[in-house]
Amino acid sequence: MSQDSVVDLLAELVAFDTTSHRSNLALIAFIEDYLARHGVASRRVLDDSGEKANLYATIGPADRAGVMLSGHTDTVPVTGQAWSVDPFRLTAEGERLYGRGTADMKGFLAAMLAAVPALVEADLVVPVHLAFSHDEEVGCLGVRTLLADLAHQPVRPAACLVGEPTSMRLATAHKGKLAFRLHVRGKACHSGMAPEGVNAIHVAARLATWVEETAAAKAMRGPFDERFAIPHTTLQVGTIQGGAALNIVPQDCRLDIEIRNVAQDDPEALLGELMAVAASLEAEMRETHPEAGIRLERLSDYPGLSMADDHALVDFILALLDERTLERIGYGTEGGLFQRELGIPTLVCGPGSMAQGHQPDEFVTREQLARCEAFLARLTGALSGPEARRRLAEGELLAAAPA
Protein backbone atom coordinates (compact mmCIF):
# COMPACT_ATOMS: atom_id res chain seq x y z
CA MET A 1 0.00 0.00 0.00
CA SER A 2 1.43 3.38 -0.98
CA GLN A 3 0.35 6.56 0.71
CA ASP A 4 -0.28 8.07 -2.72
CA SER A 5 -2.99 5.48 -3.26
CA VAL A 6 -4.80 6.27 -0.02
CA VAL A 7 -4.66 10.00 -0.77
CA ASP A 8 -5.94 9.39 -4.28
CA LEU A 9 -8.78 7.28 -2.92
CA LEU A 10 -9.60 9.92 -0.33
CA ALA A 11 -9.83 12.51 -3.10
CA GLU A 12 -12.31 10.29 -4.94
CA LEU A 13 -14.44 9.78 -1.83
CA VAL A 14 -14.46 13.44 -0.80
CA ALA A 15 -15.71 14.40 -4.28
CA PHE A 16 -19.00 12.62 -3.57
CA ASP A 17 -21.38 14.89 -1.66
CA THR A 18 -22.84 12.35 0.73
CA THR A 19 -24.40 14.76 3.19
CA SER A 20 -26.91 12.70 5.15
CA HIS A 21 -29.99 14.14 3.41
CA ARG A 22 -28.61 13.10 0.00
CA SER A 23 -28.32 9.69 -1.68
CA ASN A 24 -25.04 7.83 -1.23
CA LEU A 25 -25.58 5.46 -4.17
CA ALA A 26 -22.98 7.08 -6.43
CA LEU A 27 -20.30 6.57 -3.79
CA ILE A 28 -21.50 3.01 -3.14
CA ALA A 29 -21.26 2.28 -6.88
CA PHE A 30 -17.68 3.61 -6.88
CA ILE A 31 -16.73 1.29 -4.01
CA GLU A 32 -18.49 -1.66 -5.65
CA ASP A 33 -16.56 -1.08 -8.86
CA TYR A 34 -13.26 -0.69 -7.00
CA LEU A 35 -13.80 -3.94 -5.10
CA ALA A 36 -14.89 -5.77 -8.25
CA ARG A 37 -11.69 -4.71 -10.04
CA HIS A 38 -9.81 -6.50 -7.27
CA GLY A 39 -12.00 -9.59 -7.52
CA VAL A 40 -14.02 -8.86 -4.39
CA ALA A 41 -17.78 -9.44 -4.49
CA SER A 42 -20.04 -7.18 -2.44
CA ARG A 43 -23.72 -6.83 -1.71
CA ARG A 44 -25.95 -3.84 -1.15
CA VAL A 45 -28.46 -3.56 1.67
CA LEU A 46 -30.87 -0.83 0.58
CA ASP A 47 -33.05 1.39 2.73
CA ASP A 48 -36.81 1.55 2.21
CA SER A 49 -36.53 4.46 -0.23
CA GLY A 50 -34.02 2.70 -2.47
CA GLU A 51 -31.98 5.92 -2.49
CA LYS A 52 -29.39 4.85 0.08
CA ALA A 53 -27.48 1.68 0.72
CA ASN A 54 -25.10 -0.10 3.02
CA LEU A 55 -22.43 -2.24 1.37
CA TYR A 56 -20.87 -5.42 2.73
CA ALA A 57 -17.97 -7.49 1.43
CA THR A 58 -15.78 -10.35 2.65
CA ILE A 59 -12.17 -10.98 1.69
CA GLY A 60 -10.77 -14.38 2.61
CA PRO A 61 -12.46 -17.64 3.66
CA ALA A 62 -16.20 -17.07 3.66
CA ASP A 63 -17.05 -20.06 5.88
CA ARG A 64 -15.73 -18.57 9.11
CA ALA A 65 -16.04 -15.41 11.15
CA GLY A 66 -13.44 -12.69 10.82
CA VAL A 67 -12.66 -9.08 11.63
CA MET A 68 -15.04 -6.43 10.31
CA LEU A 69 -13.77 -2.96 9.40
CA SER A 70 -16.72 -0.61 9.52
CA GLY A 71 -17.32 3.00 8.52
CA HIS A 72 -20.12 5.33 7.52
CA THR A 73 -20.29 7.00 4.12
CA ASP A 74 -22.42 10.02 5.06
CA THR A 75 -21.19 13.40 6.28
CA VAL A 76 -22.63 16.40 8.06
CA PRO A 77 -23.68 19.46 6.00
CA VAL A 78 -21.41 22.32 5.02
CA THR A 79 -24.33 24.77 4.96
CA GLY A 80 -23.62 27.87 7.01
CA GLN A 81 -19.95 27.04 7.47
CA ALA A 82 -17.17 29.37 6.31
CA TRP A 83 -14.85 27.13 4.29
CA SER A 84 -11.70 28.59 2.76
CA VAL A 85 -11.47 25.68 0.28
CA ASP A 86 -13.98 23.69 -1.77
CA PRO A 87 -15.31 21.15 0.77
CA PHE A 88 -15.89 18.55 -1.96
CA ARG A 89 -12.45 18.74 -3.50
CA LEU A 90 -9.48 17.37 -1.58
CA THR A 91 -7.03 20.20 -0.98
CA ALA A 92 -3.49 19.39 0.16
CA GLU A 93 -1.53 21.94 2.14
CA GLY A 94 1.62 20.34 3.51
CA GLU A 95 0.67 17.64 6.00
CA ARG A 96 -3.00 18.55 5.98
CA LEU A 97 -5.62 17.20 3.59
CA TYR A 98 -8.76 19.35 3.64
CA GLY A 99 -12.29 18.35 2.63
CA ARG A 100 -15.64 17.38 4.09
CA GLY A 101 -15.40 13.95 5.66
CA THR A 102 -11.60 13.71 5.64
CA ALA A 103 -11.59 13.14 9.41
CA ASP A 104 -15.16 11.88 9.89
CA MET A 105 -14.67 9.41 8.35
CA LYS A 106 -13.70 9.05 4.71
CA GLY A 107 -10.03 8.92 5.68
CA PHE A 108 -10.65 5.52 7.24
CA LEU A 109 -12.73 4.40 4.26
CA ALA A 110 -9.88 5.34 1.94
CA ALA A 111 -7.42 3.36 4.08
CA MET A 112 -9.78 0.37 4.02
CA LEU A 113 -9.92 0.48 0.24
CA ALA A 114 -6.18 1.01 -0.09
CA ALA A 115 -5.67 -2.17 1.96
CA VAL A 116 -7.80 -4.29 -0.38
CA PRO A 117 -5.03 -5.35 -2.83
CA ALA A 118 -2.85 -6.62 0.00
CA LEU A 119 -5.79 -8.36 1.66
CA VAL A 120 -6.64 -10.12 -1.60
CA GLU A 121 -3.06 -11.32 -2.00
CA ALA A 122 -2.67 -12.41 1.62
CA ASP A 123 -3.06 -15.98 2.85
CA LEU A 124 -5.86 -14.97 5.21
CA VAL A 125 -6.72 -17.61 7.77
CA VAL A 126 -9.82 -15.71 8.85
CA PRO A 127 -11.58 -13.19 6.63
CA VAL A 128 -11.71 -9.43 6.77
CA HIS A 129 -15.23 -8.08 6.34
CA LEU A 130 -15.77 -4.56 4.99
CA ALA A 131 -18.91 -2.66 6.00
CA PHE A 132 -19.96 0.72 4.61
CA SER A 133 -23.07 2.29 6.13
CA HIS A 134 -25.25 5.36 5.62
CA ASP A 135 -27.10 7.88 7.82
CA GLU A 136 -24.80 7.52 10.82
CA GLU A 137 -24.75 11.29 11.29
CA VAL A 138 -28.51 11.44 11.86
CA GLY A 139 -28.79 8.85 14.62
CA CYS A 140 -26.98 5.72 13.39
CA LEU A 141 -30.06 4.91 11.32
CA GLY A 142 -28.74 3.27 8.18
CA VAL A 143 -26.63 0.53 9.74
CA ARG A 144 -29.71 -1.01 11.34
CA THR A 145 -30.81 -2.64 8.09
CA LEU A 146 -27.30 -4.07 7.72
CA LEU A 147 -27.54 -5.46 11.25
CA ALA A 148 -30.84 -7.12 10.38
CA ASP A 149 -29.25 -8.60 7.26
CA LEU A 150 -26.22 -9.92 9.15
CA ALA A 151 -28.45 -11.46 11.81
CA HIS A 152 -29.80 -13.86 9.17
CA GLN A 153 -26.45 -14.78 7.64
CA PRO A 154 -24.86 -18.17 8.43
CA VAL A 155 -21.59 -16.43 9.33
CA ARG A 156 -21.26 -13.09 11.04
CA PRO A 157 -18.11 -11.24 12.11
CA ALA A 158 -16.27 -12.34 15.24
CA ALA A 159 -15.00 -8.82 15.92
CA CYS A 160 -15.55 -5.28 14.68
CA LEU A 161 -13.38 -2.20 14.43
CA VAL A 162 -15.25 1.05 13.75
CA GLY A 163 -12.88 3.56 12.17
CA GLU A 164 -14.19 6.80 13.67
CA PRO A 165 -11.44 9.38 14.26
CA THR A 166 -9.50 8.64 17.46
CA SER A 167 -6.03 9.78 16.30
CA MET A 168 -5.31 6.05 15.90
CA ARG A 169 -5.73 5.38 19.61
CA LEU A 170 -7.95 2.49 20.68
CA ALA A 171 -11.30 3.37 22.27
CA THR A 172 -13.21 0.81 24.30
CA ALA A 173 -16.25 2.80 25.41
CA HIS A 174 -18.64 5.65 24.67
CA LYS A 175 -21.95 6.72 26.16
CA GLY A 176 -25.36 5.99 24.73
CA LYS A 177 -27.74 8.70 23.56
CA LEU A 178 -31.48 9.25 23.53
CA ALA A 179 -32.83 12.42 21.91
CA PHE A 180 -36.48 13.41 21.88
CA ARG A 181 -38.84 16.36 21.53
CA LEU A 182 -41.76 17.33 23.76
CA HIS A 183 -44.60 19.28 22.17
CA VAL A 184 -46.61 21.23 24.74
CA ARG A 185 -50.03 22.45 23.59
CA GLY A 186 -51.79 24.95 25.83
CA LYS A 187 -54.51 27.53 25.20
CA ALA A 188 -53.87 30.99 23.82
CA CYS A 189 -55.62 34.12 25.02
CA HIS A 190 -54.88 37.80 25.59
CA SER A 191 -52.26 38.23 28.29
CA GLY A 192 -54.63 40.50 30.20
CA MET A 193 -56.81 37.42 30.72
CA ALA A 194 -53.92 35.03 31.38
CA PRO A 195 -55.72 32.85 33.97
CA GLU A 196 -58.19 31.80 31.26
CA GLY A 197 -55.41 30.38 29.10
CA VAL A 198 -52.88 27.59 29.52
CA ASN A 199 -49.34 28.90 29.20
CA ALA A 200 -47.37 26.31 27.22
CA ILE A 201 -44.02 27.95 28.03
CA HIS A 202 -44.70 27.79 31.78
CA VAL A 203 -45.43 24.07 31.49
CA ALA A 204 -42.32 23.57 29.35
CA ALA A 205 -40.28 25.41 31.96
CA ARG A 206 -41.42 22.93 34.62
CA LEU A 207 -40.33 20.05 32.37
CA ALA A 208 -37.00 21.77 31.79
CA THR A 209 -36.59 22.17 35.55
CA TRP A 210 -37.04 18.40 35.97
CA VAL A 211 -34.31 17.84 33.39
CA GLU A 212 -31.97 20.26 35.17
CA GLU A 213 -32.62 18.77 38.61
CA THR A 214 -32.21 15.20 37.36
CA ALA A 215 -28.93 16.14 35.66
CA ALA A 216 -27.68 17.64 38.94
CA ALA A 217 -28.70 14.48 40.82
CA LYS A 218 -26.80 12.31 38.35
CA ALA A 219 -23.70 14.50 38.75
CA MET A 220 -23.91 14.18 42.54
CA ARG A 221 -25.06 10.59 43.05
CA GLY A 222 -24.21 8.78 39.82
CA PRO A 223 -24.01 5.98 38.86
CA PHE A 224 -20.46 6.66 37.78
CA ASP A 225 -18.16 5.19 35.14
CA GLU A 226 -14.73 6.56 35.93
CA ARG A 227 -13.44 5.68 32.48
CA PHE A 228 -15.08 8.87 31.15
CA ALA A 229 -13.92 12.45 31.69
CA ILE A 230 -17.54 13.20 32.68
CA PRO A 231 -18.21 9.96 34.53
CA HIS A 232 -22.00 10.18 34.88
CA THR A 233 -25.13 10.39 32.76
CA THR A 234 -25.92 13.88 31.48
CA LEU A 235 -29.26 15.41 30.55
CA GLN A 236 -29.94 18.74 28.91
CA VAL A 237 -32.56 20.82 27.10
CA GLY A 238 -30.86 21.76 23.86
CA THR A 239 -33.49 24.01 22.28
CA ILE A 240 -36.79 25.53 23.37
CA GLN A 241 -39.19 27.36 21.09
CA GLY A 242 -42.58 28.86 21.81
CA GLY A 243 -44.88 31.85 21.94
CA ALA A 244 -46.15 34.30 19.35
CA ALA A 245 -46.11 37.71 21.05
CA LEU A 246 -45.57 39.20 24.49
CA ASN A 247 -49.25 40.04 24.96
CA ILE A 248 -50.50 36.55 24.02
CA VAL A 249 -50.49 33.59 26.40
CA PRO A 250 -48.43 31.07 24.40
CA GLN A 251 -50.37 28.14 22.99
CA ASP A 252 -47.39 26.05 21.90
CA CYS A 253 -43.89 25.31 23.11
CA ARG A 254 -41.38 22.72 21.99
CA LEU A 255 -38.36 21.34 23.86
CA ASP A 256 -35.56 19.21 22.44
CA ILE A 257 -34.01 17.07 25.17
CA GLU A 258 -30.96 14.83 25.17
CA ILE A 259 -29.78 12.07 27.49
CA ARG A 260 -26.22 10.74 27.23
CA ASN A 261 -26.00 7.75 29.52
CA VAL A 262 -23.36 5.58 31.07
CA ALA A 263 -23.97 1.85 30.77
CA GLN A 264 -25.35 1.56 34.32
CA ASP A 265 -28.21 3.97 33.52
CA ASP A 266 -31.27 3.10 31.43
CA PRO A 267 -32.27 6.12 29.31
CA GLU A 268 -35.70 4.65 28.69
CA ALA A 269 -36.32 4.55 32.44
CA LEU A 270 -35.32 8.21 32.71
CA LEU A 271 -37.65 9.07 29.84
CA GLY A 272 -40.41 7.16 31.63
CA GLU A 273 -39.86 9.26 34.76
CA LEU A 274 -40.08 12.46 32.73
CA MET A 275 -43.25 11.32 30.98
CA ALA A 276 -44.83 10.60 34.38
CA VAL A 277 -44.15 14.22 35.30
CA ALA A 278 -45.59 15.25 31.92
CA ALA A 279 -48.76 13.23 32.60
CA SER A 280 -49.25 15.00 35.92
CA LEU A 281 -48.77 18.41 34.28
CA GLU A 282 -51.13 17.43 31.48
CA ALA A 283 -53.86 16.65 34.00
CA GLU A 284 -53.42 20.14 35.49
CA MET A 285 -53.59 21.75 32.05
CA ARG A 286 -56.80 19.95 31.15
CA GLU A 287 -58.57 21.33 34.18
CA THR A 288 -58.53 24.64 32.27
CA HIS A 289 -58.58 23.37 28.69
CA PRO A 290 -59.55 19.74 27.88
CA GLU A 291 -57.61 19.77 24.60
CA ALA A 292 -54.30 20.78 26.19
CA GLY A 293 -51.59 18.16 26.28
CA ILE A 294 -47.96 17.07 25.97
CA ARG A 295 -46.82 14.89 23.07
CA LEU A 296 -43.57 12.93 22.81
CA GLU A 297 -41.61 12.73 19.54
CA ARG A 298 -38.55 10.49 19.50
CA LEU A 299 -35.68 11.90 17.43
CA SER A 300 -32.80 9.43 17.62
CA ASP A 301 -31.09 6.93 19.87
CA TYR A 302 -28.15 4.61 19.95
CA PRO A 303 -26.69 2.42 22.70
CA GLY A 304 -23.39 3.02 24.40
CA LEU A 305 -20.32 0.91 23.77
CA SER A 306 -18.65 -0.79 26.70
CA MET A 307 -15.81 -3.25 26.26
CA ALA A 308 -13.71 -4.54 29.14
CA ASP A 309 -10.17 -3.22 28.99
CA ASP A 310 -8.82 -6.74 29.47
CA HIS A 311 -10.89 -8.30 26.66
CA ALA A 312 -8.80 -10.49 24.33
CA LEU A 313 -9.74 -8.31 21.33
CA VAL A 314 -8.31 -5.26 23.09
CA ASP A 315 -4.99 -7.02 23.56
CA PHE A 316 -5.01 -8.25 19.95
CA ILE A 317 -5.61 -4.79 18.44
CA LEU A 318 -3.36 -2.89 20.85
CA ALA A 319 -0.42 -5.05 19.81
CA LEU A 320 -0.86 -3.80 16.23
CA LEU A 321 -0.98 -0.07 17.04
CA ASP A 322 1.79 2.48 17.47
CA GLU A 323 0.18 3.87 20.64
CA ARG A 324 -0.84 1.28 23.19
CA THR A 325 -3.07 3.42 25.37
CA LEU A 326 -6.84 3.17 25.73
CA GLU A 327 -9.33 5.95 25.05
CA ARG A 328 -12.95 6.62 26.00
CA ILE A 329 -14.63 8.87 23.49
CA GLY A 330 -17.23 11.54 24.05
CA TYR A 331 -19.21 11.01 20.85
CA GLY A 332 -21.36 8.12 19.67
CA THR A 333 -20.70 5.50 17.02
CA GLU A 334 -22.39 2.51 15.41
CA GLY A 335 -20.22 0.29 17.62
CA GLY A 336 -22.79 0.00 20.40
CA LEU A 337 -25.32 -1.33 17.92
CA PHE A 338 -22.95 -4.04 16.67
CA GLN A 339 -22.28 -5.01 20.27
CA ARG A 340 -25.90 -4.92 21.49
CA GLU A 341 -27.76 -6.28 18.47
CA LEU A 342 -25.35 -8.97 17.26
CA GLY A 343 -23.12 -9.59 20.27
CA ILE A 344 -20.01 -8.67 18.26
CA PRO A 345 -17.08 -7.45 20.37
CA THR A 346 -16.42 -3.96 18.99
CA LEU A 347 -13.73 -1.31 19.36
CA VAL A 348 -13.22 2.13 17.83
CA CYS A 349 -10.00 3.31 16.18
CA GLY A 350 -9.36 5.48 13.14
CA PRO A 351 -7.27 8.29 11.66
CA GLY A 352 -7.86 11.95 12.39
CA SER A 353 -9.43 13.79 15.28
CA MET A 354 -13.05 14.60 16.01
CA ALA A 355 -11.79 18.08 16.92
CA GLN A 356 -11.67 18.59 13.15
CA GLY A 357 -14.80 16.57 12.36
CA HIS A 358 -17.95 18.56 11.53
CA GLN A 359 -15.89 21.78 11.35
CA PRO A 360 -15.25 24.14 8.41
CA ASP A 361 -11.92 23.32 6.77
CA GLU A 362 -12.09 19.79 8.16
CA PHE A 363 -8.82 17.93 7.64
CA VAL A 364 -6.85 14.78 8.27
CA THR A 365 -3.06 14.63 8.22
CA ARG A 366 -0.92 12.47 5.99
CA GLU A 367 0.77 11.12 9.12
CA GLN A 368 -2.56 9.87 10.48
CA LEU A 369 -3.38 8.13 7.21
CA ALA A 370 0.08 6.54 7.16
CA ARG A 371 -0.40 5.24 10.69
CA CYS A 372 -3.76 3.77 9.71
CA GLU A 373 -2.23 2.09 6.66
CA ALA A 374 0.56 0.63 8.80
CA PHE A 375 -1.99 -0.70 11.29
CA LEU A 376 -4.07 -2.34 8.56
CA ALA A 377 -0.91 -3.90 7.10
CA ARG A 378 -0.07 -5.36 10.52
CA LEU A 379 -3.65 -6.58 10.91
CA THR A 380 -3.41 -8.32 7.54
CA GLY A 381 -0.21 -10.00 8.65
CA ALA A 382 -1.66 -11.06 12.00
CA LEU A 383 -4.59 -12.77 10.25
CA SER A 384 -2.43 -14.54 7.65
CA GLY A 385 -0.01 -17.41 7.32
CA PRO A 386 1.13 -20.39 9.42
CA GLU A 387 1.28 -18.58 12.76
CA ALA A 388 -2.27 -17.30 12.39
CA ARG A 389 -3.37 -20.80 11.36
CA ARG A 390 -1.77 -22.25 14.50
CA ARG A 391 -3.40 -19.65 16.74
CA LEU A 392 -6.77 -20.25 15.11
CA ALA A 393 -6.47 -24.00 15.65
CA GLU A 394 -5.65 -23.44 19.32
CA GLY A 395 -8.55 -21.01 19.76
CA GLU A 396 -6.26 -18.03 20.38
CA LEU A 397 -6.95 -15.91 17.31
CA LEU A 398 -10.65 -15.03 17.28
CA ALA A 399 -13.69 -16.54 18.95
CA ALA A 400 -16.84 -16.56 16.83
CA ALA A 401 -19.59 -14.17 17.85
CA PRO A 402 -22.67 -15.90 19.30
CA ALA A 403 -25.37 -16.79 16.79
KEMIPA-959718 format. One record per residue (C-alpha): x negated, y negated, z negated. Coordinates in steps of 0.1 Angstrom, whole numbers, plus 5000, padded with zeros to 4 digits. Each point is the difference from the previous one (the first is absolute). Example, Ala and Ser with C-alpha at 12.3 -4.5 7.8 and 13.67 -1.06 7.14 Angstrom:
! residues 2
487750454922498649665007
END
This chain:
! residues 403
500050005000498649665010501049684983500749855034502750265006501849924967499949635008501250065035502950214986500849744974500249745028502550225018502150054969500149644990501249905035503350184993502449774981501450264976501649754975502550214981503149865017498650105034499750345017496750194995500650235030497449845022497350054974501250364993499850075038496449875000499050234971501850305017498149945032496749964981500550324981501150195032496849895017498150184973502250315002502049934969503850055001502249784979503749964993502249704994502649984972502449725011502249784979503749985005499749715024497550185023498049685000497450104974498150324994497650184977497350215016498550324987497150215013497850284988496450075009498650344991501750324989503749955000500850304978498749854968500349684979497449735004499349644992502349735013498849665009502949764999500649645010502849775010500249835034502149704990498849664988501449704982501149695021497749725010502949755000499349694980496350094995497349765012497750235020496849855015499850295025502550205021501350264974500650255028496649995015497050134981497549724994496550084988498049754981496950164986500950274975503749905000502650145024503249795000503550105010503350094985499850354984496250025001500050064962503650124995499550255015499050035037496350024990500750344985502050115029497249915024497550194978502450305001500149995038496349955003499550324979502150215024497250115024497850124972503050184983500850175033496550125004499650114964500450364987502849904977500850264974503149814989501849755023500149624998503549875005500649655013503149814990501149665014503149844985502249695005501849754978497750044970500049624995503749994994500350264973498250315012503150085021498650165031497950284985503150154984501150165032496550155004500250144965503350165008498450155031497050134981502350164974501350245026496750095016498450344992496749824991499749674983496849814989498250114969498749654993500549655012497949695003501849685006497749745016501349684985497249744994498150084968496549885012499350385004500450064963502350294989503349914984501950264980503149804989502349725007503349894985503550075015502349735011503849945001501349695016503749905000502349705004503049914977502849805016502049814975503449875011501849754978502749755006499449655014501749694988499349634994497449964973502349774981502250314995497150244993501850214974502550115027497250145022497550284996496449875003498150265020496649844992500750014962500750375003496950055022498049824973501150254974498950285022496749835006499649964963500450384995497350065026497749754982500650154966499650365012496749915017498849854968501050314981498150225024496949784997500250034962501250364994499150185033499850285009496549935011497750155027496549864992498750095034501749685013498849644995503649934990500750324982503849984996503149985021500849655013503449855009500649675017502749795018498349905032502649785016503349854989502449815023503449854993502349714999501249755026500049664982499549854966503749924995501250355010500050294976497950255020502050305014497050205011496550084988497550265011497050144981497250215015498450214972497050235000498850274977496450145003499850294977497450224984500650385003501450024965502849765008503150095021501049705021503450145006500650024963499049634997502349915029502850194982499549794968500249685021503250125017501550074966499349644991501549905034503250204993500449824967499649665016502350105028502850084975499549654985500249845034503250185010501849864969499949675019500150125036500950375008498149995033496749904984497350264999496450115003498850225029496850205003498050025033497050225000497149865021497150254998498350254977497050235000498650224972496749944983496950215006498450174971497150255004497950124972496549875001498650354995502150165028497950225024500949785030498649704982496750174995500050125036500649665016497849814975497050215011500549885036500149634992497249744995501649864969501050264974502349794978503750024997502549725006503649944991501749775025502649744994502050055033502250295011499350265027501750305016497850224978502650034972502550135025497650275012499450104964503649994988501950145030497650275012497750064970496949915020497149884979499349655014497349734996499549665016496849885016499449785031497949725014500649644993501549814971503749924993498749654991499949955038503150205007503249805009497949685002499349775029496750085016500250354986496750195006498150314993496250025001497850215022498350144969503450124986500850185033496550165000500550134965503450145010498450175030497250154979502650134975502150165027496850165015499250154966503550124996499850175034496850174988501550114967502950175018497850175025497650295004498950304979499849824966503649875004501150355010498450154969501649734978503450075016499750374995499249944963502849764995497849704994500649795031503849915000503050154984503150015021502849764989503150174986502750095025
END
